[in-house]
Amino acid sequence: MRAAEVVMQEAYEQGLRHFFGIPGGGTPLDLMEAGRRIGVDFVAVAHESSAGIAAAYYGLLKKSAGLAMSIRGVGAANMVGGVANAYFERMPLVTLCEAAARGSEGKEAVQICDQKSLFEGVVRYQATLSVESTKAMVEEAFFHAVEDRPVPSILHIPAGIGEVNVDAGFRKPTSTILEVSDSDYQKIEEFVSRSKRPAIVVGADVVRGDAITEVVQFAERIGACALVTMDARGVFPESHRRWAGVLLGLFNPNVIESHVFQNADAVIMIGVDAMMTHSAWQVPLPTCEITASPAYTTMSSPDLRVNGSLKKILKRLASSPVKKGFDESEIENLRAGILKYFKRPANVRFAVQDAIEITRELLPADGILLSETGAFVCMLEHLWPVNQSGTFLGTSGGRTMGLMIPAALGARMANTKRPMVGFGADGSLLMRLGELELFARNKVAVPLVIINDQALGTMKARQRARGFADYGLDFHTINYAMIARACGLQGVIVESPEEYRVQLAEAMKADRATLIDVRIDQAAYQDSFGPTIGDLSSWKE
């Protein structure tokens, strides 16, 4: 069995039916042909970084790791962007990079470089395939991409690797769940008992540990005020009266976490990923971190840290004495004090809040919203309540531009039935225009909502907040709907909430992708950014 067949057979067994990339003339063509024969179809993209993103989201919805491919040298360097996106967004990805033929490493020649160093900081596992261990390495790459928190794996495939022996494969390590000692349980219980007004921060490891029910029960029992991290939307149901908001790690005076912590006397972090914060921990309260693995870094310097099964720990804590803690009406008032900065601007024709509200109304409760960064990112974290984990796939640790288009492509190809909407912005779209043709070629039907303020609106807001001149960030007027139609999609321009409602409803029923060019009021949109991150220097009641 050839190396390419070993790779594609493993991909098929992992549940993949597509992989993404840009081919070259040697090993990549072998991989494409092996995939065609086995039933893992190749999807050629316009840029390698898009392949990494599309594959990662494809893998997520397939409950596996997605598969991307590039040629060596410049192709591998382009792929780094996609791998970095998957790393920061905690997405499962295996990347195949063609490499120099064995014996030519380290020599100066066309497209030969130290590829391992390119990927060093954004992968968990990388290896160069060997004739003797191909099957084991492929299986190990998939294993490490999804084990614990998802982190990309890289396999470098030497040109002309030829025939290989199918080895015995990778022996997965025996899963060892750390047992929590009675003394550690006692320490947690004592920490909880000392707090009269506890705040809890819930992270995505709670989902991986199958502990959603337990964390809600724990919060209810101790009267906690609950925050979730950016990657944990829906882990704690956001219709629950103990949910306060999303912790952004900004620690500005006028963001929800600061208001919560000002009224709390202790913080308990449960399954929290340290990557999900913008700056160092700045909360002078006693903290306890409950983590799934001792290998994970902490968000704070906790007074107490306990590692082990989140489900087991929370079940044990379910017997904690009932506390009054925060009154539910108090949590509601804390939220209301922040939500006033997100209200729709008066006297505008079309605001991004209109687009968010209408999209929320039309997308079914089990539908998926895919998004990225932009001036609207904090609005989605406050105005788009999420009650089911996995229904909001927005940017978290990456705060990534150019994410939505390839993410929507990969997600929709993985699941053609579930309702989905992609929600992005014009600056990000400009980074991915070449990928629009893929939606037509692959018959991918999904609404692509583009908030168009004809500028890099977030940066314009930051520029103005620092007292700098309005400089260098406006775009030439572009008809994105026309570009979409030229690529074989449907494309429409909307300039009012009423038009948007009609066109989104049609797009959700269409048999091909529809790009909706949403022409919101530019000034109101850009002016809204500061208050949403707690900067009230431009705020007007």
N, C-alpha and C positions, 0 to 999 in steps of 0.2 A: 504493500500500500504506500502510495506516495505521500509526502508531507502535506501537500494541499488537501488530499483526501482525508487524512487524519484530522486536520483542523476543521474541515467542513462537516465531517461526520459528528464530531463533538458539538459543533454549533447546532446541528439538527437535533441531536439528543437533548440539548439544552432548551429546545422549544423554539429556536429561531428559524424563520423562514425568509429572512432578508438580511443582507449586510450592506454597508455603505462605504463609499470611498472613491478614489481616482486611481485608475490602473496604470501600470507600466507594461513593458514588453516581456518581462520574464516571469518571476514567481507570481506577481499579481494576476497575470492571465491564467496561470495554472490554478490559482484559487478560484477565479471566476468560473472556469470550466468545471472544476470539482464541485463547486456550489450548484451549478446548473444541473449536473447529473444527480446530485444527492437531494436537491430540493431546497437549497438556500439561495435565493435569487439575489443577484448583485444589483445595487442601485447606485448609478454613477451620479455624483454631486458636482457642484461647480467649484467648491473649495474644500480642502481636506478638513478644515476646522468644523465645517458644517457636518461632515461625515461623522466626526466624533460626537457632536451634540445629538444629531438625529439617532445615531446608534444607541447612545446612552438612554434616551427617553424611550426608544423602542424596547430596549432591554428591561427598563423599569416596568413597563406595562405587560411585558411577557414574564415578569417575575424571574428574570435571569439577568445576565450581563449582555448588553448589545455588542455587536462586532463591527469594527471599522477597519479600513485598510488604506495604506498609502505606499508610494514608492519611497526609495531611500533619498537621503540628502535633503534637498529643498522640500520635497513632498513630506518627509518626516517632520521637518521644521514647521511646515504649515499645520501639520496635524497637532503640534504641541498646543495650539490655541484651543482646539476642541477637547483635548485631554485635560487641559487646565480648567476649562468650563466644567467638565464632569467631576473633576476633583473638588472644586469649590462648591458645586451644587450637590455633592454627595450622591452622584449617579453611578450606576454599575456599567462598566465599559471594559472590553478587551480590544486592544488595538494591535493590528498586524502591520509591521513596518518591514518592507524589504530592506535588506542590509547588504553590505559588501560581501563578496564571496570570501569564503574562508581562506586565510593566508594573505589577503590584501588589506586587512584592517591596519590602520595607522599610516598607510601610504597616501601620498597626495595623488588624487586622481579625480575624475569626474564624479560628483555627487557622493563622495566618500567623506564622512566626518565621524566624530565620536557621538553617535546617536544616543547612547545611554545617558550621556551627560545632559543632552537636550531635555530629557524627560525626568531627570533625577528628582526634582522637588515635588512632582505632582502624580507619582505612582506609588503603589504599595509593592508591586512585584514586576520585575522585568527580567527577561532572559533571552539569550540567543539560542534558537533551536539547534539541537544536535541530532545527528542521525540516530544515536543510541537512545535518546530520551524524548523523542518528539511527543508521543502520546502523554507521557507524564507531565511535560511542561505545559501542554495545551490544557489539560485538565486542571493543573495547578493555577494557571492564569485565570480560568473561569472561577475557580474556588475562591481565590483571594480577592477577586473583583466584587464579590457579594458577601463574603464573610464579614460579620459584624457591620460596621459602617461601610457603605460602598466606597471603594477607592479604585481608580483605573489600574489595569494591568497592561503591560506591553510585551509583545513577543517580536523579537527581531528575527527575520527569516533570511538567512544567507542566500544570495543569488545562486541558482543552480544546485540546490540542496539534493535534488534527485531522489532516488529510491531510499526509503527508510525502513527499518525494522520496527514493527509495532511492538513496543515494549509493554511491560506489565501495567503501565499507567501510574497515576498518582495515588498514593495512599493517604487519604484524608486523615488529619490528626483527630484523635478521639476528643470529642467535645467535653470540656471540663467546666462545669458551672461552679463558680466559687461559692463555697458554703459560708454563710455569715455566722459568726460565733454568737453565742448567747450574750457575751459581753458587748459586742457591737450592737446587737439589737437593743440592749439596755441603754447604751449611749444615745442611740437615736431616740428612743422613747423618752429619755430624760431631756434631750434637746427639745423635743416637741412639747413636753409637759411644762418647760420653763417659759414657752412662748404663749402670750395671750392673744396676739394678733399676727399669726403667721402668713407670710406670702409664699406661694410655691411657684417655681418656674419649671415648666414641663417641656422636655425635649423629645426629639424623634426616636430616641432609643426606647422610649416607652412603647412605640408601635412594634419595633423589632423584638422587644421582650414580651409582646402579647399582654400588656399590662394596662390597657386603656380603661377597662372597667374598674380595676383596682385603684388607679390614680384618682379617678373621679370620686370613688367612695371614700378614699383617704381625705381628699379636699373637703368633702361634705362633713366628714366626722370631726375634723379639727377646725372647721370654720375658716378655711383658707381663702385668700384672694389669689386667684390663679392667673398667671401669665404663661404664654407659650412662646417658644423661640421661633425664628423665621422659618425654619425647616419643619416645624411641628404643627402647622395649621390643621385644625380639626382633630388633633390628638386629644385635646380637651374640648368638648363640644362648645362652640362659641355662642350658642343660644342659652347655655347654662348661666344661671344668675351669679355664679361664683367666678366666671371668666371676666377678666378685666381688659385684656388686650394682648398685643404682640410686643415682646421685649425686643427692641432694636439694638440695645447696647450703645445708645447715643449718650445717655445720662445727662441730657440737656434738662434744664429746669421745667420745661413745659411739655414733656412727653409722658406717656402713660406710666412707664415703669418708675419714673421719678416720683410721680404722685402716689403710686402704690407704696413704694419703699419709705416715703416720708410718713406714711400712716401705719407701717408695719413695725414689729419689734424683732423679727427674725426672718430669714430666707431659707427655704428648703428647695434645693435644685434636684430634679429627678430626671436622669437620662439626658442631661444637657450637653450639647456639643460646644466646645469652647470657640469653634470657628464662627458661631452665630452671634457675634457681637462686633461692633464697630471700633470699640476702644477698650482699654483695660478696665476691669471691674472697679467701680467707684462708690460702692455702697458700704457705709460704716455700720453694718448690722451683723450680728452673729449669723454665720452661714453653715449649713450642712449640705454636703453633696452626696447623693446616692447615685453611683455609677455602675454600669454593667461590667466594666473591665478596668483593672488597674493600669492598663496601658494608655487609657484616655487622659488627655490633659484636662485641667480644670479651668472653669471660667473665672473662679475667684481663688483666693487662698483660704480655703474653708477652715472653720474651727473644728469641723468633724467631717471626715470622708469615709464612706463605707462602700466597698465594691462587692457586687454579687448579682444574683437574679433579681431584676426589678420586680417581677411578678411575686416572687416569694417574699421579698422584703415588704412590699406593700400589703400583701395578704396578712402578714404578721402585724403590721401597723394598723390594720383594720380594727384591731381590738383596743386601740388607743382610747382613752377617755374622751367623751364627747365634749367639744368646746364651743362656746359661742363664736369666738373669733370676730371676723368682720361681719357686720350686718349686710345682708344682700342689697338693701337699699343704698347703703354707703358705697358699695362697689359700683352700683348703677350710677350714682352721682359722680364718682371718680371718672367713669367713662364719659359721662355727659360733659364734664368739664374740659375734656380733650376734644370731643367730637364737634364742639362749636367751631374749632379751627378748620374743620373739614366741610363745613356747610357750603352749599351751592352759592356762588357769588350772585349778588342781586344785579339786575339790569344787564344780563348777558343773554345773547341769542342761544348759544350752545356751549355747555360746560362739560368737562370730563365727568363730573358727577352724574350728569344725565346719561352718558354712555354706560357708566358703571351700573346705575340703577336699572336701566332697561335691560342690559345684558343679564343682570341677576334675575330679573323677572322672567326672561325667556329661556334661560338655561335650566333644565330640570335639576332637581336636587342631587341626583347622582351623576350629573354631568361634570366635566372637567374644564376648568379654566387654566390655560397656559399663558404665562406672562413673563415679563423681563423687567429691567430697570427703566426708570423714566421719572418725570415729575409726578406721575400718578402712583408710584410704587407704594408709598405710605398710605395713599387713599385706599388702595386695595386691602391693605392690612387693617384698616379701620372700618371701611364701608362695605367689605365683602365678607360677611360672617361665614365661617366654614364649620360644618357640623360633622363631616365625615372625612377621616384621613384619606388622602390620595385624590381628593377632588379639586384641590388648589395646588398647581405646580408652578409657583412663582419663583423668582430668583431669591436665594437666601445668602449663603456664604460668599457667592460670587458678585452679587449685585451687577449682573452681567448684561451688557448691551449685545444686541444681535443674537439673542437666545431663542426668541419665540418662534421664528420661522422654521429653523431646522427641528426644534423641539416638537412643534405641532406636526411636522411631517412624520417624524419617527413615531410619535404617540398614535397618530391616526393610522399609520400602516400596521402598527401592532394590534390595534383594536378598531375595526371598521364600523362597529355598531354603536358604541357608547357616545352620547352627545358630547361635543367638545367645541370650545371657542378659543382661538388665539387672540390675545390682547396685547398689542405692541405699540411702537411709536415710529415716527418717520426716520429719525436718525438711525435707529437700529435696523429698520428695513433697508436703508441704503447700504448697509454692510452685507446684506443677503439677497439683493435683487436677483442674482444669478440662480438662486434656488427656487424661484417662483415657477420656472418651467417644469421642475420635478413634480409639482402637484398635478399639472396637466398630464405629463407623460405617464405617471403612475396612477392616474385616476383617483387622486386623493381629494375627497370632498370635506372641507372644513371651513368655517368662516374665519377670515383673518382680519381682525379689526385693527386699523392703524390710526392712532391718535396723531393728528397732523397739525403741528403748530409752526411748521416751516423753520425750525431751528433746533439746536441742541438746548432745549428749554431748561433742563435741570442746571446745566452749566451757566446759562444766562442768568438764572436766578442767583446762583452762587456768585457770579461776577458782580451783579448789582449789589448783593449783600456786603461785599467787601469794598464797595465804593469805586470799583473799576469802571472804565469806559465800556459802553456797549460795543463790543468789538469781536469780529471774526467768527461768530457762531450762528448767523442766519443763513438759511439755504435759499437758493434760487427756487422759484415756484415750480413744483413738479406735479404732474398728473399721474399719480400712482395707479389710479383705476385704469388709465389707458395702457400703462406698462403691463398691468395684470392681464388685460385683454389680449395684448400682443403676445403674451406667454401662453395663451390658451385658457386662461381662467376667466371668470366673470369679475368685473370690476365696476364699482359704483362710487360716486362722490355723494356724501350727505352733509347738509349744512344746517340741520335742525334736529331736535329730538324726535319729532314726528317722522321725518324721513328715515332716521336711524332705526326706529322701531320697525318700520315696514321692511326695510332692506335686511336687517338682521333676521327677522322672522323668515323671509324668503331664503336667505343664505343657509339657514339651518335645515331647510328642506331640500336644498339643491343637490344635484348629482355631480357637481364639480365645485372646486374651491371658489369662494368669492372673497375678493379683497375689498373691504369697505374703507374708503378714504374719508376719515372723520375730521371735518374742518371745524375744529372748536375755536372759541375766541382765544387768540394767542396771548394777549396781555393778562387776562384773568387766570389763564392756566399757569403761566410762568410765575405770576405773583403768588399763586397758592402754595408753591413749593416750600418756602421758608416756614410758614406756620405749621405745616405738616411734620416738620422735623424739630419743632420746638423753638424756632427762631421767630420771635414776634416783633422784630424791628420794623417790619412793614405791615403789621397786622392792623386792620381797621374793623371795628365793630359794625 
